[in-house]
Each structure stands twice: as C-alpha cells, then as structure tokens.
Amino acid sequence: MTVKHCKLALLTVILLTLMIYTGSYVNLSFKGCYEPKMIGLSGVKRYDWAPEGFVSEFKWDGKKMLLYYPLHSLDKAYFHSSDEAYSGRYPIHEVPQEEIMKVYQAWGLTK
C-alpha cells in the first residue's frame, strides 16, 4: 500500500468516526428534554438541555457529559439554550414544588 493510499484510508476512518460520533449525539438529542440543572430552596432555578440518557432520576451522567462535551456545548449554544426551556418548543421535565426533595436527594444534598 502506498503512502497516498494509507493517508486516504486514515482520512476515511477519521471522517467515518466523526460522522458516527456526531450522528449518535444528534439521535440522542432528538429524544432529549430539559432537565433541572440548578435548584434553590423554592424550586428549580434553571433547566438545561439533556439528550436522552444524560439524566436518570434527576442525576446527570458525568461520563456521557464528558464524552459528548463538544457537541453538547454547541447544541446548548445554538439550539437548546436554557432560555428555550420555557418556549414551549421542547419537552421539559418540570418538577412540582412538592417533589423538589427528590431532586435534592438525587443530587446528594439531603438524606
């Protein structure tokens, strides 16, 4: 195999990997919703976009956040900012005031 063919094969592998990585994030994001990201004594203060699987029982998955950090950051900057949470365009996992303790417990803020 010539050097030119090796470079072309490497470029192909890199491009396919990037396409699969981006496609997997886009697929998860299409199925996402806004989840609580910041809470206070009177309830949820801020919601952030969470692609499918990024949050389970109010706990954010740090490994997925790290894996998809570049794409998630771009997604929140251009498509799913915190300001969009109440726009009605996207689903939101609202937490009623009487259930706010579930969030505190999930985040380890209370027993």
NORNOR-V665942 format. One record per residue. N is the residue number from 1. RES is the residue in three letters. PHI is phi in whole degrees, 0 to 359 (NA if undefined). NEAR is the number of other ideal C-beta (glycine too) atoms within 12 Angstrom. D_CENTER is the distance of its C-alpha to the mean C-alpha in whole Angstrom. Layout:
((N RES PHI NEAR D_CENTER) (N RES PHI NEAR D_CENTER))
This chain:
((1 MET NA 9 42) (2 THR 280 8 42) (3 VAL 299 9 40) (4 LYS 297 10 39) (5 HIS 292 11 38) (6 CYS 295 12 36) (7 LYS 296 13 34) (8 LEU 294 14 33) (9 ALA 295 15 32) (10 LEU 296 15 30) (11 LEU 299 14 28) (12 THR 298 14 28) (13 VAL 297 14 26) (14 ILE 297 14 24) (15 LEU 296 14 23) (16 LEU 296 14 22) (17 THR 298 14 20) (18 LEU 296 16 18) (19 MET 294 14 18) (20 ILE 293 14 17) (21 TYR 300 19 14) (22 THR 294 20 13) (23 GLY 298 16 14) (24 SER 293 21 12) (25 TYR 293 31 9) (26 VAL 301 21 10) (27 ASN 300 17 11) (28 LEU 294 27 8) (29 SER 293 29 7) (30 PHE 300 18 11) (31 LYS 259 17 10) (32 GLY 273 32 8) (33 CYS 202 26 9) (34 TYR 281 32 9) (35 GLU 235 37 9) (36 PRO 302 35 12) (37 LYS 239 29 11) (38 MET 219 18 15) (39 ILE 233 27 18) (40 GLY 228 16 22) (41 LEU 294 13 25) (42 SER 261 9 25) (43 GLY 130 21 21) (44 VAL 288 30 18) (45 LYS 262 17 18) (46 ARG 208 22 14) (47 TYR 248 33 11) (48 ASP 238 33 8) (49 TRP 291 43 6) (50 ALA 230 35 4) (51 PRO 302 33 4) (52 GLU 309 23 7) (53 GLY 88 23 8) (54 PHE 282 35 5) (55 VAL 227 29 8) (56 SER 224 16 12) (57 GLU 51 16 14) (58 PHE 72 27 13) (59 LYS 263 24 12) (60 TRP 279 26 9) (61 ASP 275 21 9) (62 GLY 299 14 10) (63 LYS 292 13 11) (64 LYS 292 24 8) (65 MET 300 27 6) (66 LEU 291 14 10) (67 LEU 301 18 10) (68 TYR 256 32 8) (69 TYR 310 17 8) (70 PRO 299 16 11) (71 LEU 288 29 9) (72 HIS 295 30 6) (73 SER 296 18 9) (74 LEU 295 18 11) (75 ASP 301 28 8) (76 LYS 292 30 8) (77 ALA 287 16 12) (78 TYR 249 13 13) (79 PHE 235 23 12) (80 HIS 234 32 10) (81 SER 289 22 11) (82 SER 299 24 12) (83 ASP 295 17 15) (84 GLU 281 24 14) (85 ALA 304 29 13) (86 TYR 259 16 17) (87 SER 287 16 18) (88 GLY 86 9 18) (89 ARG 277 15 17) (90 TYR 230 28 14) (91 PRO 292 22 13) (92 ILE 224 25 13) (93 HIS 269 27 14) (94 GLU 288 18 16) (95 VAL 249 31 18) (96 PRO 298 13 22) (97 GLN 307 15 24) (98 GLU 288 9 26) (99 GLU 250 19 23) (100 ILE 298 24 21) (101 MET 297 19 23) (102 LYS 297 22 20) (103 VAL 291 33 18) (104 TYR 304 21 20) (105 GLN 294 17 21) (106 ALA 298 21 18) (107 TRP 272 23 17) (108 GLY 73 10 20) (109 LEU 270 18 22) (110 THR 206 13 25) (111 LYS 263 7 27))
